[in-house]
Amino acid sequence: MAYWKEPADRIYCCSILSPDWKLKAIYQYRIIPEGFEIFLRKWAKDTPVRSEEWEPDGWIELWPKLPILAEGWAESGMKAYSLLQRYRVERFDDDFITRPYQPPIRPEILQEVIHESKELQASIVLHDDGRFEIWYAAYEEVAGQSGHHEPTWDWMRLRSDIRTYADHYGDAIEIAKIELDQLANIRMIEYEMLVQRN
């Protein structure tokens, strides 16, 4: 059974929009390599603006030739706002590298493996490069917003900081079953420790 693990290259993004919605300053945090970076995303057509989800080819990205970096969310937000306001006035395109907007590629979900507890599941997904990945989730209570709603239950992603890959579909299913048992044991131990403390 061949499989391996890699740290997740997760990216968290926030954006500030211009009043006409045709320009966005994006500030993002990337885990690998770690850091904050700011760039622009612009609607490039002469038609009414549409979201990236509905018309991705209408957007382009402007990446500063001299990268704009920051050390935290607050600093990133301030730099993003400053860049947005300055570009709206000056349109200094020569300072940027223009790239087409590339929407995120969503891998195909091939199968879901449900643990016997019915509280854990794994999804076997296929990436466009032929790799199989295993996603894990647990059925957990989700608190209501601001205390105004009753808590609900939903599937919540587990181990999002690490990725599990396999070269073969059968290997992916086998490792999913093994790691679901491991996760179930860990959750049982954590529950027993919580009961003992109370």
TADA-V903226 format. One record per residue. N is the residue number from 1. SS is DSSP state (2 for helix, 1 for strand, 0 for the rest). D_CENTER is the distance of its C-alpha to the mean C-alpha in whole Angstrom. Layout:
<<N & SS & D_CENTER> <N & SS & D_CENTER>>
This chain:
<<1 & 0 & 28> <2 & 0 & 26> <3 & 1 & 23> <4 & 1 & 21> <5 & 1 & 18> <6 & 1 & 15> <7 & 1 & 13> <8 & 0 & 10> <9 & 0 & 9> <10 & 0 & 6> <11 & 1 & 6> <12 & 1 & 6> <13 & 1 & 8> <14 & 1 & 12> <15 & 1 & 15> <16 & 1 & 18> <17 & 1 & 20> <18 & 0 & 24> <19 & 0 & 26> <20 & 0 & 27> <21 & 0 & 23> <22 & 0 & 23> <23 & 1 & 22> <24 & 1 & 19> <25 & 1 & 18> <26 & 1 & 15> <27 & 1 & 14> <28 & 1 & 11> <29 & 1 & 11> <30 & 1 & 10> <31 & 0 & 11> <32 & 0 & 13> <33 & 0 & 15> <34 & 0 & 15> <35 & 1 & 15> <36 & 1 & 15> <37 & 1 & 16> <38 & 1 & 17> <39 & 1 & 18> <40 & 1 & 19> <41 & 1 & 18> <42 & 1 & 21> <43 & 1 & 23> <44 & 0 & 25> <45 & 0 & 27> <46 & 0 & 31> <47 & 0 & 29> <48 & 0 & 28> <49 & 0 & 24> <50 & 0 & 22> <51 & 0 & 18> <52 & 0 & 16> <53 & 0 & 15> <54 & 0 & 19> <55 & 0 & 20> <56 & 2 & 18> <57 & 2 & 21> <58 & 2 & 22> <59 & 1 & 20> <60 & 1 & 20> <61 & 1 & 19> <62 & 1 & 21> <63 & 1 & 20> <64 & 1 & 23> <65 & 0 & 25> <66 & 0 & 26> <67 & 0 & 22> <68 & 1 & 21> <69 & 1 & 20> <70 & 1 & 20> <71 & 0 & 20> <72 & 0 & 18> <73 & 2 & 16> <74 & 2 & 20> <75 & 2 & 21> <76 & 2 & 18> <77 & 2 & 19> <78 & 2 & 23> <79 & 2 & 22> <80 & 2 & 20> <81 & 2 & 23> <82 & 2 & 25> <83 & 2 & 24> <84 & 2 & 24> <85 & 2 & 27> <86 & 2 & 29> <87 & 2 & 27> <88 & 2 & 29> <89 & 2 & 32> <90 & 2 & 33> <91 & 0 & 30> <92 & 0 & 31> <93 & 2 & 29> <94 & 2 & 31> <95 & 2 & 28> <96 & 1 & 25> <97 & 1 & 24> <98 & 1 & 23> <99 & 1 & 21> <100 & 1 & 20> <101 & 0 & 16> <102 & 0 & 15> <103 & 0 & 12> <104 & 0 & 9> <105 & 0 & 11> <106 & 0 & 11> <107 & 0 & 13> <108 & 1 & 16> <109 & 1 & 16> <110 & 1 & 20> <111 & 1 & 21> <112 & 1 & 20> <113 & 1 & 22> <114 & 1 & 23> <115 & 0 & 25> <116 & 0 & 29> <117 & 0 & 28> <118 & 0 & 26> <119 & 0 & 23> <120 & 1 & 21> <121 & 1 & 19> <122 & 1 & 18> <123 & 1 & 16> <124 & 1 & 18> <125 & 1 & 16> <126 & 1 & 17> <127 & 0 & 15> <128 & 0 & 17> <129 & 0 & 19> <130 & 0 & 20> <131 & 0 & 19> <132 & 1 & 18> <133 & 1 & 15> <134 & 1 & 16> <135 & 1 & 13> <136 & 1 & 15> <137 & 1 & 15> <138 & 1 & 18> <139 & 1 & 20> <140 & 1 & 20> <141 & 1 & 21> <142 & 1 & 19> <143 & 0 & 21> <144 & 0 & 23> <145 & 2 & 22> <146 & 2 & 24> <147 & 2 & 26> <148 & 0 & 28> <149 & 0 & 26> <150 & 0 & 27> <151 & 0 & 24> <152 & 1 & 23> <153 & 1 & 21> <154 & 1 & 18> <155 & 1 & 16> <156 & 1 & 14> <157 & 1 & 11> <158 & 1 & 13> <159 & 0 & 13> <160 & 0 & 9> <161 & 0 & 11> <162 & 1 & 13> <163 & 1 & 13> <164 & 1 & 16> <165 & 1 & 17> <166 & 1 & 21> <167 & 0 & 23> <168 & 0 & 25> <169 & 2 & 24> <170 & 2 & 27> <171 & 2 & 25> <172 & 2 & 22> <173 & 2 & 24> <174 & 2 & 26> <175 & 2 & 23> <176 & 2 & 21> <177 & 2 & 25> <178 & 2 & 26> <179 & 2 & 22> <180 & 2 & 22> <181 & 2 & 26> <182 & 2 & 25> <183 & 2 & 22> <184 & 2 & 25> <185 & 2 & 27> <186 & 2 & 25> <187 & 2 & 25> <188 & 2 & 28> <189 & 2 & 29> <190 & 2 & 27> <191 & 2 & 29> <192 & 2 & 32> <193 & 2 & 32> <194 & 2 & 31> <195 & 2 & 34> <196 & 2 & 36> <197 & 2 & 35> <198 & 0 & 36>>
